[in-house]
Amino acid sequence: MRYQELSHWLSTVDEPLDPRPSLPGDADADVVIVGAGYTGLWTAYHLATADPSLRITVLEAEIAGYGASGRNGGWCSALFPTSLPALARRHGRDRALAMQRAMQETVREVGRVVAAEGIDCDWHQGGTVVLARSQAQLGRARAEVATAREHGLDPDDLVLLDAAEASARCAAEGVLGATYTPHCAVVHPAKLVRGLARAVERHGVRLHERTPVTAIRAGAAVTPYGTVRAPVVVRATEGYTPGLPGQRRAIAPVYSLMVATEPLPAQTWDRIGLAERETFSDHRHVIIYGQRTADGRLAFGGRGAPYHFGSRVSPAYDREPAVFRALRRVLGELFPVLGPEVPVSHTWGGPLGVARDWSASVGLDRATGLGWAGGYVGDGVGTSNLAGRTLADLIRGVDSDLTTLPWVNHRSPRWEPEPLRWLAVNAGLKVMFSADAAEARNGRPSRRAAAFSRLLGH
Ligand SMILES: Cc1cc2nc3c(=O)[nH]c(=O)nc-3n(C[C@H](O)[C@H](O)[C@H](O)COP(=O)(O)OP(=O)(O)OC[C@H]3O[C@@H](n4cnc5c(N)ncnc54)[C@H](O)[C@@H]3O)c2cc1C
């Protein structure tokens, strides 16, 4: 497999992506981690730096960064998939706010490690601007700011921008206003995950690539090349989790797809803005996300690819021509300066993990020594670092502010068996798409989409 072809990002790292040696045979460790994306590597990193005497082994089916960590939109944000009001309803206002503050701190923490370890990944904390381009979207922007205030966030966390302020940051077509938060950094995702893999090795972690784990059980991770025995086994496989025995209904893999333009000329950037390399989106229902890359491209993605029956994950699903056409069209609508033929040079995609109750979680079962983290619903770049630090504390038996956060040891229910799962996920997508189309036609907020969001507990 040519790993460079998996994403624009993996094609622009300064290394050949030759796999590290596979597991040579049976081995013992203190902690074995399955999966070398951000979750697995942050866990290894924080464990190894907190206790250099620990023997830590990471097993990866392909190469570090093969999964979503080498393919994502590069928003290292403080976004958490469960909204602040939903967290407050379940856990109380203070714990909900503590979760949000921990996420904000996580953005800064990732920046600190990137600097300390010399990981050259185009990191820049320029915040996020989420545009409102219809009255319905403006209503949601206002409501989001009001809700944030009610739950203890202040203007330093999230503000409403008027049309002129919003356009000054991101001069998209038809901007009526925006929300802006400083709590997001832009990153070259593959440089981050590959740099992290080198960093963990420098700290003494063993990383074996092309080593698929065929079974996880208490005390062991089994591979075709041998078994790693360890009192703690961490599952860090996110959207790929259903491929493990017994995990078919743990997570639904949902695909997100992206395009990248050719590098754009300086005069085009003068028209678009994003001078602070703010990540950008708008307040539609079906999520879109973009960034201005360090080499002057627009990297732009969206959800909306179909969920595949039986939670199947396959390289064939990374590419959906209809979704790429739609992304190109939306990019042209946002920025007409790109012309009728938006100059796209790369297209790609990948799976992310969604739990049945939309809740990300991290945890360790002390009885079995089995740990896990994931279900980030597309917000995993930052959240995986918080997961890694939390797992490091849980595994070392350290009680900390992190180990009492509301997502720790949360158990999501399993997804329904098929065909119900397929029907539910794809029907949800359809509701959101038709709501956006209706709002674009008549400007009025969609009641069906609002009802669907409530159904999800948002
Ligand atoms: C197109 C796209 C855009 C996204 N944009 C953003 C964004 O802008 N911001 C954001 O916060 N999040 C974003 N996300 C989500 C984010 O990328 C993920 O949440 C995050 O990368 C998850 O990291 P992870 O390590 O848990 O999983 P992954 O990166 O998917 O890593 C899992 C690893 O486990 C390995 N593996 C799987 N099964 C086995 C096995 N049996 N044995 C051994 N290894 C195994 C895989 O090969 C893979 O390397 C996006 C996702 C996608 C797909």
PDBQT file of the ligand as one rigid body, heavy atoms in Angstrom, charges set to zero:
ROOT
HETATM    1  C1  LIG A 501     -11.699  13.272   7.250  1.00  0.00    +0.000 C 
HETATM    2  C2  LIG A 501     -11.684  13.490   8.736  1.00  0.00    +0.000 A 
HETATM    3  C3  LIG A 501     -11.619  14.787   9.231  1.00  0.00    +0.000 A 
HETATM    4  C4  LIG A 501     -11.580  15.006  10.611  1.00  0.00    +0.000 A 
HETATM    5  N1  LIG A 501     -11.377  16.289  11.069  1.00  0.00    +0.000 NA
HETATM    6  C5  LIG A 501     -11.188  16.494  12.395  1.00  0.00    +0.000 A 
HETATM    7  C6  LIG A 501     -10.820  17.782  12.877  1.00  0.00    +0.000 A 
HETATM    8  O1  LIG A 501     -10.585  18.712  12.106  1.00  0.00    +0.000 OA
HETATM    9  N2  LIG A 501     -10.707  17.953  14.223  1.00  0.00    +0.000 N 
HETATM   10  C7  LIG A 501     -10.934  16.931  15.102  1.00  0.00    +0.000 A 
HETATM   11  O2  LIG A 501     -10.839  17.145  16.311  1.00  0.00    +0.000 OA
HETATM   12  N3  LIG A 501     -11.196  15.679  14.665  1.00  0.00    +0.000 NA
HETATM   13  C8  LIG A 501     -11.312  15.435  13.334  1.00  0.00    +0.000 A 
HETATM   14  N4  LIG A 501     -11.552  14.170  12.886  1.00  0.00    +0.000 N 
HETATM   15  C9  LIG A 501     -11.572  13.082  13.859  1.00  0.00    +0.000 C 
HETATM   16  C10 LIG A 501     -10.165  12.754  14.343  1.00  0.00    +0.000 C 
HETATM   17  O3  LIG A 501      -9.297  12.650  13.254  1.00  0.00    +0.000 OA
HETATM   18  C11 LIG A 501     -10.216  11.445  15.128  1.00  0.00    +0.000 C 
HETATM   19  O4  LIG A 501     -11.160  11.571  16.164  1.00  0.00    +0.000 OA
HETATM   20  C12 LIG A 501      -8.874  11.094  15.743  1.00  0.00    +0.000 C 
HETATM   21  O5  LIG A 501      -7.860  11.116  14.777  1.00  0.00    +0.000 OA
HETATM   22  C13 LIG A 501      -8.985   9.733  16.380  1.00  0.00    +0.000 C 
HETATM   23  O6  LIG A 501      -7.700   9.295  16.750  1.00  0.00    +0.000 OA
HETATM   24  P1  LIG A 501      -7.539   7.792  17.212  1.00  0.00    +0.000 P 
HETATM   25  O7  LIG A 501      -6.121   7.584  17.497  1.00  0.00    +0.000 OA
HETATM   26  O8  LIG A 501      -8.505   7.502  18.284  1.00  0.00    +0.000 OA
HETATM   27  O9  LIG A 501      -8.021   6.931  15.935  1.00  0.00    +0.000 OA
HETATM   28  P2  LIG A 501      -7.283   6.693  14.543  1.00  0.00    +0.000 P 
HETATM   29  O10 LIG A 501      -6.450   7.824  14.137  1.00  0.00    +0.000 OA
HETATM   30  O11 LIG A 501      -8.341   6.241  13.576  1.00  0.00    +0.000 OA
HETATM   31  O12 LIG A 501      -6.283   5.515  14.855  1.00  0.00    +0.000 OA
HETATM   32  C14 LIG A 501      -6.691   4.204  15.096  1.00  0.00    +0.000 C 
HETATM   33  C15 LIG A 501      -5.512   3.328  14.683  1.00  0.00    +0.000 C 
HETATM   34  O13 LIG A 501      -5.770   2.002  15.107  1.00  0.00    +0.000 OA
HETATM   35  C16 LIG A 501      -5.266   1.142  14.109  1.00  0.00    +0.000 C 
HETATM   36  N5  LIG A 501      -5.970  -0.134  14.272  1.00  0.00    +0.000 N 
HETATM   37  C17 LIG A 501      -7.270  -0.373  14.057  1.00  0.00    +0.000 A 
HETATM   38  N6  LIG A 501      -7.557  -1.653  14.322  1.00  0.00    +0.000 NA
HETATM   39  C18 LIG A 501      -6.384  -2.231  14.715  1.00  0.00    +0.000 A 
HETATM   40  C19 LIG A 501      -6.028  -3.559  15.125  1.00  0.00    +0.000 A 
HETATM   41  N7  LIG A 501      -6.933  -4.528  15.165  1.00  0.00    +0.000 N 
HETATM   42  N8  LIG A 501      -4.746  -3.802  15.452  1.00  0.00    +0.000 NA
HETATM   43  C20 LIG A 501      -3.807  -2.804  15.432  1.00  0.00    +0.000 A 
HETATM   44  N9  LIG A 501      -4.107  -1.539  15.048  1.00  0.00    +0.000 NA
HETATM   45  C21 LIG A 501      -5.370  -1.266  14.704  1.00  0.00    +0.000 A 
HETATM   46  C22 LIG A 501      -5.587   1.836  12.819  1.00  0.00    +0.000 C 
HETATM   47  O14 LIG A 501      -4.799   1.365  11.748  1.00  0.00    +0.000 OA
HETATM   48  C23 LIG A 501      -5.310   3.281  13.172  1.00  0.00    +0.000 C 
HETATM   49  O15 LIG A 501      -3.989   3.666  12.885  1.00  0.00    +0.000 OA
HETATM   50  C24 LIG A 501     -11.633  13.919  11.512  1.00  0.00    +0.000 A 
HETATM   51  C25 LIG A 501     -11.724  12.608  11.015  1.00  0.00    +0.000 A 
HETATM   52  C26 LIG A 501     -11.755  12.391   9.645  1.00  0.00    +0.000 A 
HETATM   53  C27 LIG A 501     -11.825  10.978   9.126  1.00  0.00    +0.000 C 
ENDROOT
TORSDOF 0
